[in-house]
C-alpha cells in the first residue's frame, strides 16, 4: 500500500466517522461533508464508491438502523414513531415510514410491535 493509499484510507475513515457523528442532522449531505473535509463533492463520491458506498445510501442505511434499534428499545416505547424518525434525520414522517418499510419490509409501528413481542413485552 502506498502512502497515497494510506492517506485516502485515513480520509475515508475520517469522513465516515464525521457522518456517523452527525447522523441525526437532516441537513447533512454531500456538500457539507465535502466542505468539512476540504475536498470536492466528486472526490467524496469517489472515495466512498471505492468502499462500496454512496453518500445517501450510507446515511439512509445507518439512520434506519438507529431507528430500528430505538423502535425495539422498550425504554423508548413512549416516544412516537415520527419522533424516532426525526431524531435520526428523517423530519418527514411519510418519508421515514416509506424508507423504513422499503428497507425492512414492515412499517415502523409494526417493527416496534415486533420488537416488543420478541422481548416478551
C-alpha positions in Angstrom: 0.0 0.0 0.0 1.4 3.4 -0.9 1.5 6.5 1.2 -1.2 7.9 -1.1 -3.4 4.9 -0.4 -2.9 5.3 3.3 -3.9 8.9 3.1 -7.1 8.1 1.1 -8.0 5.3 3.6 -7.4 7.7 6.6 -9.5 10.4 4.9 -12.3 7.9 4.1 -12.3 6.8 7.8 -12.5 10.4 8.9 -15.4 11.1 6.6 -17.3 8.0 7.8 -16.7 9.0 11.4 -17.9 12.5 10.6 -21.0 11.2 9.0 -21.7 8.8 11.9 -21.4 11.6 14.5 -23.9 13.7 12.6 -26.5 11.1 11.6 -29.3 12.9 13.4 -28.7 16.1 11.3 -31.3 16.1 8.5 -29.2 18.7 6.7 -26.2 16.5 6.4 -25.4 15.9 2.8 -22.6 15.6 0.3 -21.9 19.4 0.0 -21.4 19.8 3.7 -19.4 16.6 4.1 -17.1 17.5 1.3 -16.7 21.1 2.5 -15.9 19.9 6.0 -13.0 17.8 4.6 -11.8 20.4 2.1 -12.5 18.1 -0.9 -14.7 18.2 -3.9 -18.1 16.5 -3.9 -16.8 14.4 -6.8 -13.8 13.2 -4.8 -16.1 12.4 -1.8 -18.3 10.2 -4.1 -15.2 8.5 -5.5 -13.7 7.8 -2.0 -16.9 6.2 -0.8 -17.6 4.4 -4.0 -14.2 2.7 -3.6 -15.5 1.3 -0.4 -18.9 0.2 -1.9 -20.9 3.1 -0.6 -22.9 6.1 -1.9 -23.3 9.1 0.5 -27.0 8.9 0.5 -27.1 5.1 0.7 -24.7 5.0 3.7 -26.6 7.7 5.5 -30.0 6.1 4.9 -28.8 2.7 5.9 -27.2 3.9 9.2 -30.1 6.2 10.1 -32.6 3.4 9.5 -30.5 1.0 11.6 -30.6 3.5 14.5 -34.3 3.9 14.1 -34.8 0.2 14.2 -32.7 -0.1 17.3 -34.8 2.7 19.0 -38.1 1.2 18.0 -37.1 -2.1 19.6 -36.0 -0.4 22.8 -38.7 -0.7 25.5 -37.4 2.3 27.3 -38.3 4.4 24.2 -41.8 3.0 23.8 -43.3 6.3 25.0 -41.7 8.1 22.0 -43.9 8.5 18.9 -42.7 6.7 15.8 -42.4 10.0 14.0 -40.2 11.4 16.8 -37.9 8.4 16.4 -37.5 9.1 12.7 -37.0 12.8 13.3 -34.3 12.2 15.9 -32.3 10.2 13.3 -32.5 12.6 10.4 -36.0 11.8 8.9 -38.0 15.0 9.6 -40.8 14.0 7.3 -42.9 11.1 8.9 -44.2 9.9 5.5 -40.7 9.7 4.0 -39.4 8.0 7.1 -42.2 5.4 7.0 -41.7 4.7 3.3 -37.9 4.4 3.7 -38.3 2.1 6.7 -40.8 -0.1 5.1 -38.7 -0.3 1.9 -35.6 -1.4 4.0 -37.3 -3.7 6.5 -40.5 -4.9 4.9 -42.7 -3.5 7.7 -43.8 -0.2 8.9 -42.0 1.5 11.9 -45.1 0.8 14.0 -45.0 -2.9 13.1 -41.3 -3.0 13.9 -42.0 -1.5 17.3 -44.6 -4.2 17.9 -42.4 -6.9 16.7 -39.6 -5.7 19.0 -42.0 -5.9 22.0 -43.2 -9.3 21.0 -39.6 -10.6 20.6 -38.8 -9.2 24.1 -41.9 -10.8 25.6 -43.5 -7.4 26.4 
